[in-house]
């Protein structure tokens, strides 16, 4: 079983300044009559009535990264993770089954960071909403039960940042911001300022003790009037832009004490042309530690593999994708760890369909798998009991 205690942040009475992203943010230890608490910022932000204020070093990540394991996880929204009752219910499920990990939203599809950030650009733009509350307490709660904790961070679908920072947004030839079919603005994947913004967030998140940061929406948009799109750099191929971004992530976060992963379309395991969104396995492997293709059988079109309804044949769909894509991971540091379906679209996903996916993933990789249910409704169906 995975043990995280050696990666926790021990409390030091005397500590060394912790500088992140070149801006001087530090973990600060504040002593008040009610006890100690910690925040990530600068010394001058400490309350004036504090009994003592000290710099606090959370063993920086030139210490070891977390132990690698075969991750078997579930997705949680910020609301679920922050609710004590919901969190305990899922901890009980994890303890009773083969599950050993959670993926928690820290920056979701809205673009908002879901905790109170101390990053200057975030505070200036007002792009955070404190839905999680005490993030470190949540992470520690899972760690206390030997549960591996992944932070999920959306990147280029970021309507909040796009609306507040037009210079970083995808433009429209007709003027103003380009919007997708849902009316959402996106930030421009060719803007390196957007890359740095997300790396700064990831570094702050890692300081809370997360074992891994998983970047989602690492692609160009696909739904909407694509003929009306204007990118800052419109010359470079989309997959070249994304390759440079993946390389940037790998280089900027290499020394952090957490693993790095990417979510990608499930079809990357079968198609290697970029799919007009810039996602190719060959550009990502070697730059990050894990790739999670979203291999939900319900998301494959009718007729795929000759199946009238791919959702009704999950084992066939998963086996085909794994078999076709697994060679890209050979002789690289990157492992494949698919997202699989735990929701009822196209077919009922009870024990049989969930297990069919798991079994066909595990034939090809020991990197693990992740269950997705947007409403966080999980049960033991299809899961093995804890050893």
N, C-alpha and C positions, 0 to 999 in steps of 0.2 A: 504494500500500500504506500501511496505517496505521502511523504512527510515534509511539511513546510517549515517546521519550527526553526531550523537553522537559517532560514531566509527572513525571519521576522526582523523588525527594526528594534533592537535592544535599546533600552533607555540609558543614556550616558549622562552623568552629572556634568562632566566636562566633555565637550564635543568640538568637532572641527566644522568649519563652515562648509555648507553643501551648495556648490554653485551649479546651476543647470542652464543650458542653452545660452550661456554667455551673458546672462542678464542679472546674476547675483541673487536670485531667489534662494531662500534657505529654509530648512526645517527649523522652526523656532520652538523652544520649550518654554512655556510660561507657567510659573508657580503662583497660585492664588490660594486663599484660605480654604477653598473647596477642593483643592488638589491640583494636579498637573493637566495641561492640555497642550496640543501641538497645532501649528498652522504652517502653511507653506507660503512664505512671503519675505518681508524685510523686517529688521529689528524695529524700525520706527513705527511699525503698525501695531506694536504690542500695546496692551492697555496700560494706562498711566498708573493704575492702582495695583499693578502686579507686584508680588513680593520679590520675585526674581525672574529675570529673562535671560535665557542662555541659547547659544547656537547649538543645534542638535544634528548630529550626523547619523543618518540611517545607512548602515554599511553600504557604501556605494557599490555599484555593480561591477567594479573590477573584482568584487567578490564573485563567487560562483553564480552562474545562472541556475534556475530551478532544475531539479532532477527531471529528465525526460521520462515520459511514461506513455502508455497507450491510452490516450484521452478518450473518454466516453462521456460526452457532455450534453447539457440541455441549455437552451437559450432562455434568458430572463430579461424582461423589461426593467427599467429603473424602478417602476412602481412595485413590481413583485419583489425585487431584491431588497428594497428599502422597507418593506412591510415585515415586521417581526414574525407575524403569524404565518404569512405565506412563505417566508424564507425558512422557517423551522419545518414547515410541512415538506418542503422540497429537500431539505437536509435529511429528514427522516427517510424520504424515498431513496435518496442517493445512498444512505447508509444501508438500506435494505436490499439494494440491487448492485449490479455491476457498474453503475454510474460512478464517476469520480471527478466530475468537472462541471463548471457552470460558465456560461458566456453572458456577461452583463453589459447592457447598453451604458456607455458613458458619453457618447455623442451619437444621437440617433438620426433617423431620416429627416427630422426637422432641421438639423444642423446645430441645434442647441447642445452645448455641453451641459451635462445633467448633474453638475455639482458646482459649488462655489469656487471658481477658479481664481488664482492669483497671477495669471498671465496678463501682462500689461495690455496686449492687443485685444484680448478677450474682454477685459474690463472696459477698455475704451469703446469698443463696439457694442457691448452689452449682449454678447452671444452665449451667455450661460444662464441656466435656470436650475436652481438647486432642488432637484427632485430626489436625489439619492440621500441627501443629508450627510451623515457621518460615514464617508466612504471607507476610511480605514477600519472602522468598526465592522462594517459589512464584510470587507475582505478578511479581517481577522476571524470573524465568526465562521466563515467557510473554512479557513485554514485550521481552525481549532478542531475541525472534523476531517482533516486530511483531504480537503477538497481543493483541487487545482482551479485557479480563478483567472479567467480571461476577460479582458476589457474589449468591448466591440466599439469601434470608432468609424463612423461613416466619413467619407472624404469629399468626393466631388459633387455628389448630390447634397448641396448645402445651401438651401434657400435663404436661411437667415444671413449667412455671411455674404451671399450674392446681393441681397437686398441692401445690406448695410455698407458694402464695399464694392461699388459698381465697377471700379477699376480692375477688380479680381474676378468679375463675373463673365460668363459667356454672353456676348452681345448678339443683337439681331441686325440683319442687313436693313431692315425696315426702321431701325432706331430703337433705342432702349435695350432692355434685357431680353434675351431669348428665354422662352418658357417651354416646358414639355407639355404633354397632353393633359397632365394634371394641374397645369398652371404654375408649376414650380420652377424657379430659377436655379441654375447650376453655377458653380464656380468653374473657372477655366482650367482644365488640366494642364495647359501649357504654361501656366503662371507659376514660377518657382516660389513666389511669395506664399501661394496657397500650400505648396509642399512644406515650407518651413513652418507655417502656422500649425499644420497638423503634426509635425514632428515635435514642436514645442508642447502641444497638448499631450502627446504620447509620453514625453519625458516626465511631465507633471503627474500623469496617471500612474506611471511605473513607480514613482516615489511613494504611492499609497500601498505598494506591496503586491500589485498584480503580477502574476506569473507570466503573462503573455498579453500582447496587444494585437488585436485582430482588426485589420483595416478592411472596411467594406465600401462598396461603390467606388472601387479603384478602376474607373473606366470612363469613357466618353458616354454622353447620353445617347439613347437609341429611339426614344419615343417622342414624336413631335415633328414639326416641320424642319427637318434637317437641312433643307436647302436655304433656310433663313439664318443659319448659324454663322457667327463670326468668332474665330479664335485669335488670340494675340499672335500666336505663331501658327499660321495656316499652311505652312509649307511642309513641315515634317510629317511623316506618316504617323498615324495614331499609335500604332504599336511601338514605334520608336520613342514617342513621348512617354508611353507607359513604361517602357524598359528603363529609360533614364530615371523615371520616378521610383521604380522598384529599386534601382541601384542606389539612389539617394537615400531611401529608407534604410536599406541595409547598411550603408556607410554611417549614417547619422546615429543609428541606434545599436551599432555593433557592440559598444562597450556597456550598454545598459544591462541590468540584471534581470532581463525578461526576454522571452522568445518573441519573434515577430511572425505574423501570419497574414495571409490575404484571402478574402472571399472572392471567388470568380464564378462566372456563369458555368453551369454544368457542362455545356457544350464544348468548353475548352479541352475536355478529355477526348473529344472526337474531331473537332475542327481546329485547324491551326493557321487560319488566315486572318485572325484578328476580329472577325465578325463585325467589322465596322465600328467596334467599340474600343479597339486597342488591346484586347486581352489575348495573349498567347502564352502557353506554358513555357515555351523556350525562352521567353524574355524574363520570366519571373523566377524560375528555378535557379538556385544558387545565390539569390539575393535575399531570400527570406527563409525562415525555418520550416514553415508549414504553408500549404495551400489548401483551401477548403472550397472545392467546386460544389456549387449548389445543385445537387443531383436529384432534385425532387421529381419523381416519375410523372406527376401531374403536369409538370411544366414542359414536357416534351410533346410535340404535336402529334395529332392522329396520323397514323401511317408510319411513324418512326419505327424502324425495324419490322415493318409490316404489321404493327399492332394497331388495332382500331382504337384502343384506349390504353396507352402506355401505363397509366396510373394503376390499372388492374393487373399489371405484370411487373411489379417492382424488381423482382430478382433478375429478370432478363435485362431490364434497363440499366440497373446498376452494374451487373456483370459486364455488359457490353462497354460501358463507359470506362470502367476500371481497366479492362483488358486493353482497350485502345490507347489509354493515356499513361499507363504506368511506366512505360519505357522512358518517358521524359524525366522521371525522378531517379533513374539509375545513375550511380556515380556522382550524385550531388548531395549537398547537405540537406536539401529540402525534402520533406515528407508530405505525402498526400493524406488529407484527413477530411473526407467529404461531409457536407451537410446532407442529411437525409430527412425524409418526410415523416412527420408525426401529426398530420392534420388530414381531415376528411375532404379532400378535393379530388374528384375523379373516381374515387373509390373510398370505402371505409378503411381506415388505417388502424386496425387493431393488432393483436399479437402476431398474426401470421404475416401480414404485410411489413410490419416493422422488422420482424426477425429476418425475413427474406432479404431486406436491404443490408442489415448488419452482417449476415453470413457472407454475402457476396462482396462486401467491402473487405472483410477480414481475410478473404482468400488471397487478396492482393497486397495488403499493407498491414503493418502493425502500428501505424500512426494514429489509428483510432477513427472515431466518427462523432458527429454532433447531431442531435435531434432538434428539429425546428418546429415549434408550435407558437404562432404569434401571440396567442392568448395565454401561453404558459400552462396549458392543461396537460399535464403528464401523469402517467400511471406506470405501473410495473409491467404492463402488457408488452410482451415480446422481449422482455429483459431477463437476463439470468439473475438468480439470487446472489447476494454477496457471499464471498467465500468465508 
